[in-house]
Amino acid sequence: MIKSELIEKLSEGNPHLMQRDVVKVVNVIFEEITGALTRGDRVELRGFGAFSVKHRPARTGRNPRTGDQVDVTEKFVPYFKTGKELRLRLNPPELPPEKPKGGRKKTAKGS
């Protein structure tokens, strides 16, 4: 799903809101998440997941084509960890196998 599809879906589910208002709401949410990550804050949406920033220190890498060593500068990368509720919706727990109904079968002696 892309941003325009999200806006369309929200507009359909909320006919009392004008589409331009939905666009503003979606943009504000994304801007707030981006701003918080830029400041180094963590953004947690209960049941959905948490956005945070991870630091990757400078290192010496290798160019896969030539094999030459390359200096890679330090950087900050966004990180997303799914929440428990989202994980469970994506991977529902397996139900234990059902036990056969009816109990024991009786057998005749000597047959």
TORPA-4810 file (N, C-alpha, C, O; in nm, 3 decimals):
<nodes>
NODE_1_0.085_-0.117_0.000_0.000_0.000_0.000_0.090_0.123_0.000_0.187_0.131_0.075_M
NODE_2_0.056_0.218_-0.084_0.131_0.344_-0.088_0.048_0.453_-0.020_-0.069_0.435_0.011_I
NODE_3_0.113_0.567_0.001_0.051_0.676_0.077_-0.085_0.717_0.019_-0.181_0.737_0.094_K
NODE_4_-0.095_0.730_-0.113_-0.221_0.772_-0.174_-0.331_0.667_-0.153_-0.448_0.702_-0.137_S
NODE_5_-0.294_0.539_-0.152_-0.392_0.434_-0.125_-0.440_0.439_0.020_-0.557_0.415_0.048_E
NODE_6_-0.348_0.469_0.111_-0.386_0.484_0.252_-0.484_0.599_0.268_-0.584_0.586_0.339_L
NODE_7_-0.457_0.710_0.204_-0.546_0.826_0.211_-0.683_0.792_0.154_-0.786_0.829_0.211_I
NODE_8_-0.685_0.723_0.042_-0.811_0.682_-0.021_-0.891_0.591_0.071_-1.012_0.608_0.087_E
NODE_9_-0.824_0.493_0.132_-0.890_0.398_0.222_-0.948_0.470_0.344_-1.061_0.442_0.385_K
NODE_10_-0.871_0.563_0.401_-0.921_0.639_0.517_-1.039_0.727_0.478_-1.133_0.743_0.556_L
NODE_11_-1.034_0.785_0.360_-1.144_0.870_0.313_-1.271_0.788_0.295_-1.380_0.834_0.331_S
NODE_12_-1.258_0.668_0.240_-1.375_0.581_0.221_-1.435_0.540_0.354_-1.557_0.533_0.367_E
NODE_13_-1.351_0.513_0.453_-1.399_0.470_0.584_-1.452_0.582_0.670_-1.517_0.557_0.771_G
NODE_14_-1.425_0.707_0.631_-1.469_0.824_0.707_-1.531_0.925_0.612_-1.472_1.030_0.586_N
NODE_15_-1.652_0.895_0.559_-1.712_0.984_0.460_-1.746_1.124_0.514_-1.768_1.216_0.436_P
NODE_16_-1.749_1.139_0.646_-1.778_1.270_0.705_-1.658_1.363_0.699_-1.671_1.483_0.726_H
NODE_17_-1.539_1.311_0.663_-1.419_1.394_0.650_-1.392_1.421_0.503_-1.410_1.335_0.418_L
NODE_18_-1.348_1.542_0.476_-1.310_1.576_0.338_-1.173_1.517_0.310_-1.089_1.505_0.400_M
NODE_19_-1.151_1.479_0.185_-1.025_1.414_0.150_-0.905_1.503_0.181_-0.801_1.453_0.223_Q
NODE_20_-0.917_1.633_0.162_-0.803_1.721_0.191_-0.768_1.720_0.339_-0.652_1.738_0.376_R
NODE_21_-0.869_1.700_0.426_-0.842_1.689_0.569_-0.770_1.558_0.602_-0.681_1.555_0.687_D
NODE_22_-0.809_1.451_0.535_-0.743_1.322_0.555_-0.597_1.333_0.511_-0.508_1.280_0.577_V
NODE_23_-0.572_1.400_0.399_-0.436_1.420_0.349_-0.354_1.494_0.454_-0.239_1.457_0.481_V
NODE_24_-0.411_1.599_0.514_-0.340_1.676_0.617_-0.307_1.589_0.738_-0.196_1.595_0.791_K
NODE_25_-0.403_1.509_0.782_-0.383_1.423_0.898_-0.270_1.323_0.873_-0.181_1.306_0.956_V
NODE_26_-0.274_1.257_0.758_-0.170_1.159_0.724_-0.034_1.227_0.718_0.064_1.174_0.771_V
NODE_27_-0.027_1.344_0.654_0.101_1.416_0.644_0.153_1.458_0.780_0.273_1.449_0.805_N
NODE_28_0.066_1.504_0.868_0.108_1.545_1.002_0.162_1.425_1.080_0.264_1.437_1.148_V
NODE_29_0.096_1.311_1.071_0.143_1.191_1.141_0.283_1.153_1.093_0.372_1.128_1.174_I
NODE_30_0.302_1.149_0.961_0.433_1.113_0.907_0.539_1.216_0.946_0.652_1.179_0.977_F
NODE_31_0.504_1.343_0.943_0.599_1.449_0.981_0.639_1.437_1.128_0.755_1.456_1.162_E
NODE_32_0.543_1.407_1.214_0.573_1.393_1.357_0.664_1.273_1.383_0.756_1.282_1.463_E
NODE_33_0.638_1.162_1.316_0.723_1.044_1.331_0.864_1.076_1.282_0.963_1.044_1.348_I
NODE_34_0.873_1.140_1.165_1.002_1.177_1.108_1.077_1.273_1.200_1.197_1.258_1.222_T
NODE_35_1.005_1.373_1.252_1.068_1.472_1.341_1.121_1.407_1.468_1.230_1.440_1.514_G
NODE_36_1.043_1.316_1.525_1.086_1.249_1.648_1.212_1.166_1.621_1.305_1.167_1.702_A
NODE_37_1.215_1.094_1.510_1.332_1.012_1.478_1.454_1.100_1.451_1.566_1.064_1.488_L
NODE_38_1.432_1.215_1.388_1.542_1.308_1.362_1.603_1.358_1.492_1.725_1.378_1.501_T
NODE_39_1.519_1.378_1.593_1.568_1.423_1.725_1.629_1.307_1.804_1.687_1.329_1.910_R
NODE_40_1.618_1.186_1.754_1.672_1.069_1.823_1.573_1.005_1.919_1.610_0.918_1.997_G
NODE_41_1.447_1.048_1.913_1.343_0.991_1.999_1.292_0.860_1.941_1.315_0.828_1.824_D
NODE_42_1.222_0.786_2.024_1.159_0.661_1.986_1.010_0.686_1.973_0.953_0.758_2.055_R
NODE_43_0.945_0.628_1.872_0.801_0.643_1.852_0.738_0.506_1.867_0.767_0.415_1.790_V
NODE_44_0.650_0.491_1.966_0.586_0.363_1.991_0.436_0.373_1.967_0.369_0.459_2.024_E
NODE_45_0.385_0.287_1.882_0.242_0.277_1.856_0.197_0.142_1.908_0.218_0.039_1.843_L
NODE_46_0.136_0.141_2.025_0.099_0.017_2.094_0.023_-0.077_2.003_-0.071_-0.037_1.934_R
NODE_47_0.064_-0.202_2.004_-0.001_-0.304_1.923_0.050_-0.307_1.780_0.036_-0.409_1.712_G
NODE_48_0.109_-0.197_1.733_0.158_-0.191_1.595_0.309_-0.210_1.590_0.359_-0.299_1.521_F
NODE_49_0.381_-0.127_1.664_0.526_-0.140_1.665_0.594_-0.013_1.712_0.529_0.083_1.752_G
NODE_50_0.725_-0.014_1.706_0.805_0.099_1.754_0.911_0.135_1.650_0.980_0.049_1.597_A
NODE_51_0.921_0.265_1.622_1.024_0.318_1.535_1.135_0.374_1.622_1.109_0.439_1.723_F
NODE_52_1.259_0.348_1.583_1.372_0.405_1.655_1.486_0.425_1.557_1.474_0.391_1.439_S
NODE_53_1.596_0.483_1.606_1.712_0.510_1.522_1.830_0.432_1.578_1.855_0.434_1.698_V
NODE_54_1.901_0.364_1.490_2.020_0.289_1.532_2.143_0.356_1.472_2.141_0.403_1.358_K
NODE_55_2.250_0.358_1.551_2.376_0.416_1.506_2.465_0.307_1.449_2.485_0.203_1.512_H
NODE_56_2.519_0.332_1.331_2.615_0.240_1.272_2.750_0.313_1.265_2.764_0.410_1.192_R
NODE_57_2.847_0.267_1.342_2.977_0.335_1.344_3.050_0.322_1.210_3.018_0.237_1.128_P
NODE_58_3.150_0.409_1.191_3.233_0.403_1.071_3.307_0.269_1.070_3.339_0.213_1.174_A
NODE_59_3.332_0.220_0.949_3.400_0.091_0.937_3.469_0.084_0.802_3.450_0.170_0.716_R
NODE_60_3.549_-0.017_0.786_3.612_-0.043_0.657_3.535_-0.155_0.590_3.524_-0.265_0.644_T
NODE_61_3.481_-0.125_0.473_3.405_-0.223_0.398_3.484_-0.274_0.279_3.602_-0.243_0.263_G
NODE_62_3.416_-0.351_0.196_3.482_-0.406_0.078_3.391_-0.389_-0.042_3.272_-0.420_-0.035_R
NODE_63_3.448_-0.341_-0.151_3.373_-0.329_-0.275_3.356_-0.470_-0.332_3.456_-0.535_-0.364_N
NODE_64_3.230_-0.519_-0.346_3.212_-0.657_-0.391_3.258_-0.681_-0.535_3.294_-0.794_-0.570_P
NODE_65_3.259_-0.578_-0.616_3.299_-0.595_-0.756_3.450_-0.607_-0.771_3.500_-0.695_-0.841_R
NODE_66_3.524_-0.516_-0.702_3.670_-0.513_-0.719_3.746_-0.578_-0.605_3.861_-0.616_-0.621_T
NODE_67_3.682_-0.589_-0.489_3.750_-0.645_-0.373_3.831_-0.541_-0.297_3.893_-0.572_-0.195_G
NODE_68_3.833_-0.416_-0.346_3.908_-0.309_-0.279_3.842_-0.272_-0.147_3.720_-0.282_-0.132_D
NODE_69_3.925_-0.228_-0.051_3.871_-0.181_0.077_3.819_-0.039_0.059_3.878_0.043_-0.011_Q
NODE_70_3.707_-0.011_0.125_3.642_0.119_0.116_3.607_0.165_0.256_3.559_0.087_0.338_V
NODE_71_3.631_0.294_0.285_3.592_0.350_0.414_3.443_0.385_0.409_3.399_0.459_0.321_D
NODE_72_3.368_0.332_0.504_3.225_0.360_0.513_3.206_0.452_0.633_3.247_0.419_0.744_V
NODE_73_3.143_0.568_0.611_3.125_0.665_0.719_3.017_0.618_0.815_2.936_0.531_0.782_T
NODE_74_3.016_0.676_0.936_2.911_0.643_1.032_2.778_0.694_0.982_2.773_0.790_0.905_E
NODE_75_2.672_0.629_1.025_2.539_0.674_0.984_2.434_0.631_1.086_2.457_0.543_1.169_K
NODE_76_2.321_0.695_1.076_2.205_0.662_1.159_2.099_0.605_1.066_2.069_0.663_0.962_F
NODE_77_2.043_0.491_1.104_1.944_0.426_1.019_1.814_0.404_1.098_1.818_0.372_1.217_V
NODE_78_1.700_0.421_1.030_1.573_0.394_1.098_1.555_0.245_1.121_1.601_0.163_1.041_P
NODE_79_1.488_0.211_1.231_1.465_0.072_1.268_1.321_0.060_1.313_1.270_0.146_1.384_Y
NODE_80_1.254_-0.048_1.272_1.116_-0.072_1.312_1.106_-0.211_1.373_1.150_-0.309_1.314_F
NODE_81_1.047_-0.217_1.491_1.023_-0.345_1.557_0.872_-0.362_1.571_0.805_-0.275_1.626_K
NODE_82_0.820_-0.473_1.520_0.675_-0.493_1.525_0.628_-0.516_1.668_0.701_-0.569_1.752_T
NODE_83_0.505_-0.474_1.694_0.443_-0.498_1.823_0.386_-0.639_1.830_0.369_-0.706_1.728_G
NODE_84_0.357_-0.682_1.951_0.308_-0.818_1.973_0.177_-0.844_1.898_0.161_-0.949_1.835_K
NODE_85_0.085_-0.748_1.904_-0.046_-0.766_1.840_-0.031_-0.783_1.688_-0.098_-0.868_1.628_E
NODE_86_0.055_-0.704_1.626_0.078_-0.716_1.483_0.143_-0.850_1.449_0.104_-0.915_1.352_L
NODE_87_0.241_-0.891_1.527_0.306_-1.020_1.504_0.206_-1.134_1.512_0.210_-1.227_1.431_R
NODE_88_0.115_-1.127_1.611_0.015_-1.233_1.627_-0.085_-1.236_1.511_-0.132_-1.342_1.471_L
NODE_89_-0.116_-1.118_1.457_-0.208_-1.114_1.343_-0.142_-1.169_1.217_-0.208_-1.230_1.133_R
NODE_90_-0.010_-1.149_1.205_0.062_-1.201_1.089_0.091_-1.350_1.103_0.092_-1.423_1.003_L
NODE_91_0.113_-1.395_1.226_0.147_-1.535_1.253_0.058_-1.587_1.365_0.103_-1.599_1.479_N
NODE_92_-0.068_-1.619_1.333_-0.157_-1.667_1.439_-0.102_-1.795_1.502_-0.046_-1.880_1.432_P
NODE_93_-0.118_-1.809_1.633_-0.067_-1.931_1.697_-0.145_-2.052_1.646_-0.265_-2.046_1.621_P
NODE_94_-0.073_-2.161_1.633_-0.139_-2.283_1.586_-0.222_-2.342_1.699_-0.180_-2.345_1.815_E
NODE_95_-0.341_-2.387_1.664_-0.427_-2.450_1.763_-0.381_-2.593_1.782_-0.338_-2.657_1.685_L
NODE_96_-0.388_-2.645_1.905_-0.349_-2.785_1.925_-0.444_-2.876_1.848_-0.561_-2.842_1.830_P
NODE_97_-0.396_-2.991_1.802_-0.485_-3.081_1.727_-0.602_-3.127_1.814_-0.589_-3.147_1.935_P
NODE_98_-0.716_-3.142_1.749_-0.836_-3.183_1.824_-0.824_-3.329_1.862_-0.772_-3.412_1.786_E
NODE_99_-0.873_-3.360_1.981_-0.876_-3.499_2.027_-0.997_-3.567_1.965_-1.102_-3.504_1.948_K
NODE_100_-0.984_-3.695_1.931_-1.100_-3.765_1.873_-1.214_-3.770_1.974_-1.192_-3.787_2.094_P
NODE_101_-1.334_-3.754_1.924_-1.451_-3.755_2.011_-1.503_-3.898_2.028_-1.481_-3.982_1.941_K
NODE_102_-1.569_-3.924_2.137_-1.634_-4.052_2.155_-1.567_-4.141_2.258_-1.629_-4.238_2.302_G
NODE_103_-1.449_-4.115_2.296_-1.385_-4.195_2.399_-1.327_-4.325_2.345_-1.295_-4.336_2.226_G
NODE_104_-1.314_-4.426_2.434_-1.253_-4.553_2.398_-1.347_-4.640_2.318_-1.469_-4.634_2.333_R
NODE_105_-1.286_-4.720_2.233_-1.364_-4.819_2.159_-1.363_-4.947_2.242_-1.258_-4.988_2.292_K
NODE_106_-1.479_-5.009_2.258_-1.485_-5.136_2.331_-1.466_-5.249_2.233_-1.523_-5.251_2.124_K
NODE_107_-1.386_-5.344_2.275_-1.363_-5.461_2.190_-1.415_-5.584_2.262_-1.414_-5.591_2.385_T
NODE_108_-1.461_-5.680_2.186_-1.511_-5.803_2.244_-1.391_-5.891_2.278_-1.294_-5.897_2.204_A
NODE_109_-1.400_-5.960_2.393_-1.291_-6.049_2.434_-1.290_-6.170_2.343_-1.394_-6.225_2.305_K
NODE_110_-1.169_-6.210_2.310_-1.152_-6.331_2.235_-1.177_-6.315_2.087_-1.172_-6.415_2.016_G
NODE_111_-1.202_-6.199_2.036_-1.224_-6.187_1.893_-1.104_-6.131_1.824_-1.105_-6.114_1.702_S
</nodes>
